[in-house]
Amino acid sequence: QLSVDTLQFLLFLYIQQLNKVSLRTSLIGDEWPSPRTKAPSLAGKPHSQNKNWNDQEHQAFVQSHLSDMLELLLEPEQLAASFHSAQGPLVSCEAVRALSFLIEGTVNRSGTVHPLHELALWQPFHGENGYSKISKGFSFTKLESWIRSCLTTSPFGMTACLRSGRKLAWAQQAEGTTRRAKIACNARGVPEVFFPMVIMSQVYKQTLAKSSDTLVGAHVRIHRCNESFIYLLSPLRSVTIEKCRNSTFVLGPVQTSVHVHSCDNVKVIAVCHRLSLSSTTGCTFYILTPTQPLILSGNQAVSLAPFHTHYPMLEDHMAQVGLATVPNYWDSPMLVCKESSDTSAFRLLPPSEFYTFVIPFEMEGDTTETPGGLPHAYQKALSQREQKVQNWQKTVKEAGLTKQQRKKFQVLVENKFYEWLVQTGNRQQLDSLVPPAIGSKQVAG
């Protein structure tokens, strides 16, 4: 049976207020977003208004709500008794353990990271945080004061990654508008208890591809990418895609979740443990997943389709993150929103619109076909389309065209194909796959 820690779950629900918008306070100019609460950009300068990317906002939220969170973790009888006690209530060890869900740290800035409850129980800190061996609890006021005095932003969070993370090199990077694109990683120097983080922002009209140890087990954050094709062909820990447009993302197996938020007309191709969507429009997801995709609020015209590609190391990478081909619930989404009865938020992609996807890179490995195969209806549609191509080739072969007619016919077909490439935007993708010039080398990473 699955279960969650009740106190941690209460904290999880409470911190959802981070992005809460109050109409009343917005009238007097104190509500986010406002010019005074802008997050640092990838260059460390304030320009973004996304609280989810701003560790300073996270710290400020915990600082201002710490008392409420501690009260939330108290037993009801403790809270009632506190009004009649000069010392205040006692905070249990279980409550402090739950706070470790949000807070952890080091002693004297050493490299070893400990959860909050381990630090709190360390003998030298008992005088500051009010721990009593007799009651096996903490003084509410002393514990709150101790946490406030020590609290700082994570040195391994997104803000730190954006400011000091090293720039990643890519196996394939097309020439294009690269001035605003920022891609950073904090893999070096991150303690083993953390997973490395890779952040990509404002990639525009680019084709980027990477398969390396840098990506293995990484939390990937993709933000404001437009008209791009991004291939991350390594086993990943988690992936968040926010505010992207007209782009295709091909992901290696994702051990935990892929979350897509506020995106328009993107394609996501992935094997993942969990897929969740919110506020997306016109997006298509080719997914292999052992859990039901979660369709949260604000989605329009979502298309779900079976996973339809492969690369040589895919099955090895799936084994590394513990994902198999069965069960596969790509076609059984769960609507978790107010409009749950409205199934028009999504559709299963019709087989007539289904095409396989070829990953255009050579790698070592044994996977030569889509893991688990395709559902019968989609495989049948592909077979029928292939049969039409064979019939067309046969017709052309038996037409008895002269050499000059064949040449003219070939030019007509190529022109039509070129027009189709331009109209669909596929020309950009093909042009960006031209190999780099001889002699150019990829920087390690």
Secondary structure, DSSP 8 states (H G I E B T S, - for coil): -----HHHHHHHHHGGGGG---HHHHHTT-SSS-GGG-EE-TTS-EEE--GGG-HHHHHHHHHHHHHHHHHHTS-HHHHHHHTT-SS--EEEHHHHHHHTTT-EE-STT-S--EEHHHHHTSGGGHHHHTEETTTTEEEHHHHHHHHHHH----TTSHHHHHHH-EE---SEE-SS--SS-EEEE--TT--TTS--EEEEE--BS-EEEE-STTTTT-EEEEES-BS-EEEE-S-BSEEEEES-BS-EEEE--EEEEEEEES-BS-EEEEEEEEEEEES-BS-EEEEE-SS--EE-TT-BSEEEEE-----TTHHHHHHHHT--SSS--TT--EE-STTTT-GGGEEE--GGG------------S--S-TT---HHHHHHHHHHHHHHHHHHHHHHTT---HHHHHHHHHHHHHHHHHHHHHHTHHHHHHTTS---TT------
